[in-house]
Amino acid sequence: MTTNHIIDTGAVAAVVSRAGGSIDGPESLVDVSLPAPGLPTGHDVLVDVKAVSVNPVDVKIRASGNRAHKDRVLGWDAAGTVVAVGDEVTRFRSGDEVYYAGSLDRPGSYARRQLVDERIVGHKPTSLGFAEAAALPLTALTAWEALFDKLRLGADSTGTMLVLGAAGGVGSILIQLVKALTDVRVIATASRTETRTWVEGLGADVIVDHRAPDLDRQVLAAAPGGVDYVFTAQSKGRIPLFTKVVRPFGHIVAIDDERDLDLIALKDKAISWHWEFMFARARYNWDLSAQHGALEQLAQLVDAGRIRTTLTQTLAPLNAASLREAHRIVESGGAIGKIVVADPA
């Protein structure tokens, strides 16, 4: 613990989703002033937010509407500076530069000041600016938990992994982690010239076209005995593909929200299905410090040059107009890597 910086107890600038729904609605995202969150207590740190990135979860929650018209601060990726710490904080002090994803059950990062539990916060990679760092936490934690908590991969792991949605935010960091920390081959899906170039630059060993009618043949040509692992952000309609290309006793980890999947079709090969949801730790107060530890290790990997930020576009300034444009890009489904909103340096 150190002495806290002087804290503004008045109002802070923020962007809220008031009506939700279509991004073109006048109250989908609105600039407002909100009461400052006040001094942190317990394990909370108060962060001066410098940059945020926009994820599909932001888009889904905004698009789902807000019948009560109760202002909600979205945003679950941020980088900034600690300005005050709670009385139980041991990992940070005022002035530390940090990055984190936060919790779905608390106000998000589309505000200049945010309270967040230190146990799900990491020290920002020293080699990155705030915008570059803000691109990483949610997707990197998702990839980390998928690979190391669900699939139990390690330095001695071998085999082949099929990555669907490889040019997206999670796929972009997951490919790098697989290549940096395991001996697993990566078959990545990409259909456009720019996405193929992107995933190749991240280290993918083989690239296949997920829009092609012979995708199963492409995958089996690269992995004749079937793939050992699948990471999917695109499960809709893919179960027949998985039954063909995954080897017996293989593993699939999914992050999307598709319902009514015919998972019984996987039983004949004894294929295991895993759900990954990085917000589960914060929601259920389950081993929170694991996310702090992962973010610390990720920062070390970045600073050692073993993985890199997945930032591809920065919008400025940090206001409703810029966030609305970022939502449009993410909602289009054609984004490569991550979109960040930040004030000019």
Secondary structure by P-SEA (a helix, b strand, c coil): cccccccccccccccccccccccccccccccccccccccccccbbbbccccccccaaaaaaaacccccccbbbbbccbbbbbccccccccccccccccccccccccccccccbbbbbccccccccccccaaaaaaccaaaaaaaaacccccccccccbbbbbbcccccaaaaaaaaaaaaccccccccccccaaaaaaaaaacccbbbbccccaaaaaaaaaccccccbbbbccccccaaaaaccccccbbbbbcccccccccccccccbbbbbbbbcccccccccccaaaaaaaaaaaaaaaacccccccccccccccaaaaaaaaaaaaacccccbbbbbccc
